[in-house]
Amino acid sequence: MRFLFTLLAVTALSGVAAAQDLERARVAFEQGRVAYEAGDFETALIRFQEAHQITGAPEILYNVATAADRLRRDEVALEAYRGYLAARPGSEDRASVEARIRVLERQIADAQREEEERGAAERAAAEREAAAAAALERAQAQTSDPGPAPWVIAGAGAALAVAGAVLVIVAEVDAGCVTAPNGCADDGPRWEDFAERYDRIPVFRSIGAAALGVGAAAMAAGVIWWVAASGSGPEVALGPGGVRVRGSF
């Protein structure tokens, strides 16, 4: 990372803030630099933002943007990069910063689209759960001998729960790699790896959790249905809120 706004530049801004404020800015900036080089991007971002708030120096926005970029806080990074170029339109690194801005804009647009798709997937899962509940209730009303149906439902639920658990585990592994300084790679992190892992974390978490919930409910419904159909168990119904049991074993 290039620290465009050097400590010498901070102390030279005598016309921007009082000497006491300049010292606070210098300390904040130095703490941010040390934290960034140590891989503590969260602290680095906070300290760079503090130094910029005190001095208003647009050069610090480059450091704010880069720290936010490493944390995958795309909106913060995009705003800082734009502010930096707006204040320094003739900067020598304008082309590279503009290229990074275009990447961030695409990532933000992709994240918004994935959020919409995730919402649609969750609604579809709820609809499938409601349909499964209705089908189960109809089957219970039609016959007292369910045959293999309860075990089919339980088996399908178990498979769905396992798939959901795998997705959740993958999401947590990705989350750990995104926050790790080396990105879980021996040769260091790459933007492509960070982007791929970061983008799929919320999708895998939400879909995995939904699959776990629906799978567990289906497993329970299948077992309880079989017990109830045998004549020695309770009446069971699967609804949007989960499994409802009436009676006693």
Salt bridges, closest charged atoms under 4 A:
ASP21 OD1 - ARG24 NH1 3.10
GLU23 OE2 - ARG26 NH2 2.90
GLU30 OE2 - ARG33 NH2 2.42
GLU37 OE1 - ARG33 NH1 3.07
GLU42 OE1 - ARG73 NH2 2.40
GLU50 OE1 - ARG47 NH1 3.82
GLU59 OE2 - ARG88 NH2 2.61
ASP69 OD2 - ARG100 NE 2.69
ASP74 OD2 - ARG72 NH2 3.14
ASP93 OD2 - ARG2 NH2 2.64
GLU98 OE2 - ARG94 NE 2.85
GLU105 OE2 - ARG82 NH2 2.64
ASP110 OD1 - ARG113 NH1 3.01
GLU115 OE1 - ARG118 NH2 1.88
GLU117 OE2 - ARG113 NE 3.98
GLU137 OE2 - ARG244 NH2 3.32
GLU172 OE2 - ARG205 NE 2.93
ASP174 OD1 - ARG197 NH1 2.76
ASP174 OD2 - ARG200 NE 2.40
ASP193 OD2 - ARG190 NE 3.09
GLU196 OE2 - ARG200 NH1 3.66
ASP199 OD1 - ARG72 NH2 3.82
GLU235 OE2 - ARG246 NH2 2.66
